[in-house]
Amino acid sequence: MTKTLTLKNLPDALHARLSAAAKQHRRSLNSEALVCLEAGLASAGAAPEARLGAIRALRQSLGGARFETSDIQALKSEGRP
């Protein structure tokens, strides 16, 4: 079941940042807020050692691959109009 949340007294600067992030990620303002909440709550629950361990494991799985900024941008735009 889904619930509705209304935010009151949202500072203009925070609204502008959220709106810019939504536009950059091609999401609605609501979807961007949900993603931010989920990410913030997920990272708050994990111990720093656990997060660092996961990052190190991911880095090892990449085999020391280095990505250039242009490669990252190309991968991010892949499949987008």
Secondary structure as UniProt FT lines:
FT   HELIX           12..24
FT   TURN            25..26
FT   HELIX           29..45
FT   HELIX           48..61
FT   TURN            62..64
FT   HELIX           69..77
FT   TURN            78..79
//
